[in-house]
Amino acid sequence: MATLSDRLADNVPGKYYVDSSCIDCDQCRTDAPDLFSRNADTGMSFVKRQPANAEEAAKMEEIKDACASESIGNDGA
């Protein structure tokens, strides 16, 4: 389960985030390239854009639930 205190600084402000447990599997970036990106220096994904509508929010939840390392959280401010 993602931990808010381990939220990566690269994430844009908002509800969704990636924390430091990311294993760079590329799943989130493959499934939602408009929402996720990768920091080449750290090798970790981050939320580059928060969902803009209900469809994107549902996709974000789907990706969060499928995250192999449970590194995507949805309790950020």
N, C-alpha and C positions, 0 to 999 in steps of 0.2 A: 504494500500500500504506500502510495506517495506521501511524503511528509512535507508539510508546508515550510517547516524550518529549514529544509534542505532544497527549497525551490531555487532553481538556477537563475542567475541574474539576467541571462539572455532572454528569458520569457517576457513577453509584453505584459503590461498590467492587465489584470482581470481574473476571472474565476478559474480558468484552466491554466495548468502549468506542468512542466516536467521537472523532476527533482534529480539529485545527484546519483541516483541508483540506475540511471539510464545506461544500457549496455551497447548502444549504437547498433541496434539490429536493423534499423531502417524501415521497420514496419509502419510506423506512424507517417513518416515522410512519403512512403510509397502510397499509402491509402489516402492521405490528405495533404498533398504538397502545397496547397494554398494556406494551410493552417500551421504546418510544421516546417522547420528548417534544421540545419545542422551547423554547429560551431566546429569548424575545421581544426581549431587549436585544441579543444577539449575532447572532440569526438562524441559529443552528446547532442541529442535533439533538444529543441526548445519550441515553445508555442510562439510563432511569429505573428499570428493574427488570431484574435478571439472570434468565435462564431458570430456571424452577423444575422442569422435567422434560425428558425426552429429546425430546419433541415440540417444545417451545419452543426447545431448543438447536438442533434441526434447522432450525427456522424462522429462528433468528438466523443460522445459517451460510448459509442460502439468501439472506437479506437482505444479509449481508456480501458474498457473492460477486456480488450484483447491483448493489452500490453504484456509482453512476456515477463518483464521485470517489475510490473506494477508501478512504473515510474511516472505515470500521468495522474495528476490530481485535479479535483474540481472544487476545492474548498478555499481557494485563494480569494483575496479581496480585489 
